[in-house]
Amino acid sequence: MKSITIKGSQRESVGKVSTKALRNAGKVPCVLYGGEKPLHFSADELAFKNLVYTPNAFTAVIELESGEKLHAVLQDIQFHPVTDKILHIDFYQLFKDKPVTMRIPVRLEGNSPGVRNGGRLLFRKRKLSIKALPDLLPDFITIDISKLKIGQTIAVETLLNDDYTILHPDSTAVVQVKASRNIIEDEEDEELEEGAEGAEGAESAGAEGAEAPAEKEAE
């Protein structure tokens, strides 16, 4: 998985006064959990732009002034209720031998025949929570919908992977196509219907042809 570097400064004081001063200076107070003890640091609010305001998933590299680099994943974030400014961020430190839980975006590829025939595509889960070792975290989970017809669903059970564990029930619907008004039948169904109509026409014609001589005899 791709990483974004956050250059931070370790915080010596973590009181309300110092926290307020940091925010007034355009910085975000942060805490890194998962190590021997929590690490308090701050970084410019703009440094989090590509990490927070994106549909993609990234890990972070916290680069401190001392030169120390710590790999982490964003765990929780608090926004101001009015201005939406970032108030606080919690990170969780990554270790190569310890699995981590993360929400990974789902990416659809291909064109659904069900949608082409008038169905509605319902994207139920745009992100999936997975658990994996840091080196096995995917950038996204790809789903091929090129064979998804009306009434069909792609569930979690079809997306299982040896590299990670999906933390949702197997029956959870991720994407599906539902029927809508003015549906166009699949080409195969249309051909079958046309064939049936042709057979009915032939039977009718045959029946009419058989009745004609009988009418003449009656005359």
N, C-alpha and C positions, 0 to 999 in steps of 0.2 A: 504494500500500500504506500502511496505517496505521502510525504511528510511536509509540513510547513514549519519553518524555523521562527521561534518567538524569542526575541532578545529581551531578557528580563533582568531586573535588579533585585537582589535579595533584600527583604524587609527586616529591619531590626525591631521596629515598633509596629504593633498591630492593633493599636487602640483606635477608637472612633475618630479622634482628632487627626491622627496621621492618615487614616483611611480617607477622610473627607478632603484633606490636603492633596492626596494623590489624585482623587477624582477631579478636583478643581484644576489640577495641572494636566488633565487629559490622559491620565493613566488609570489602569484597571488593577485593583488588588486581586491577587490570585493565591491559591493554595494547591500544592502538589502533595497528594496522598499516595500511600503505597510503599514508601520507603521505611527506613528505621523510625523516622519521625516526620511530621508534616513540614513541608518547606513553604514558607511565605515569601512571595515575590510580587513584583509589579511590572507591567509593560505598557507601552503606548497603546491606546485604544485602537489606533489604525492598524496595529500589528495583527489584530485578530480578524480583520476584514475578510480575508480569504479562507479563514478557518470556520467562522461563524455564519456569514451571510452567503451560503452556498448549499445547493442540494447534494453536493458530493461529500464523500467521507475522507477525512485525512487524519493521520496521526500528527503529533506535534513534537518538535525538538526544542526543549527549553534551554536556551544558551545564556548562561549567567555571566556576569562581568568577570568572574574569576576564570572563565574559560571552560568551566564544567558544562557538559551537555547531557541533558536528561531526556530520555524518550518517554512520551506520555500520550494519553488520549483524553480528550475533553469529556468530563463526567457530568458536570452541571453548570448552568449559567443563569444568572439573574439579570433581568432588565428593569429599567425604571418604568413604572406603570404608565407614565404620561409621555416622557420623551423617548422611550425605548433605548436609551443609552445603556451600555453594558455596565452593571454595577459590581459584579463579582463573578469569577470563574473558578471552578474546581477542576483540577486535573488528577488523573490517576497514572502513576508511574508504570512503565512497561518493563517487563523482564522477559528475555527470550524463552525461558523455561516455564513461564506462568501464563495460562490462558487468560484472555480478557474478553469482556462482553462489549459489543459495539453494534450500533445500528447502521446497516449497510443499504445504500440505495439499490432499487431494482430497476433494471433497464430492459425495455422491450425491444425486440428486433423482428423484422418481417411484417407482412401485411396479413391480417386475419381475413379468411374467406367469409367468415360469419359477418364481419363488419361490412364487407363489400356487398353482401346480400341483404343489407338493411338492419343488421343487429346492432346493439349498443355495447361498446366495450367498457367494462367496468374495472377500473384499476383499483382493487381493494387495498393492496398493501404496497405503497411506494417505497417503504423501507422495511427491512427485516432485521430483527435482533439476532445476532449470532455470537457464538463463543468459539474462540480460536487462539492459537499461539500468535504472537505479534507478527511473525514472519509469514504467516499463512492468511492474514487478513486480506480479503479481496477488495479491490477498489469499488466494485459493484457486482451484483448478481444478474446475469443475463438470462432472459426468458425468450424463447423463440415462439412467436404466436402465429407462424405462417400456416399452421394446420388447425387453428382454433376455430371451430364452427359454432353456429348458433346453439345455445344450450350447453355448451361445454365449458369446463372450468379447469384452470391449472392451479393445483393446490401445493402446499408445502411438501407433501410426500413425494412429489415428482422432482423436487429440487435438492434432495439430500446429497451431501458431498462429504468425502472422507477428510477434507481439509478443515472443516468446521462443523459445528452443531447449530442447527437453526432452533431458536428458543420459542417456537410456536407449535401448537398441535399440528399433527400431520394433515388434518382435514381442513386447516385454515386456507380459505380461498385467497389467492394472490391476484389473479386476473381472470375474468370470465366474459363471455359474450351472451347477452340476453336478448330475447326476441323483442321487437318493437313493431309498430304499425307499418303496413305496406312492405312486408318482408318479401323479398324475391327468393324463390326456392333455389336450392342448389342445382347446378346443371344436371347432375345425375338424376335427381328427382324429376326435373323437367323432361328429360329424355324418356324416363319411365312412363310419365303421364302421357306424353305424346304417343308412345308406343301403345299404351292402353286405349287411347282415343282412336288410333288407327285400327286397332283390332275390333273395337266396337262398331266403327264405321263399316268395316268389311262384313261383320255379321249382319248389320242392318241391311246392307246392300244385297247380301245373299238372301236374306229373308224376303225382301221386296221382290227380288227376281223369281223366287219360288212361288210367290202368291199370284204373279201376273198370269200364267197359263191357266190357273184355276179359275180366275175371273172370266177369261175368254170362253172357257168351257161352259161356265154358267150362263153366258149370253146365248 
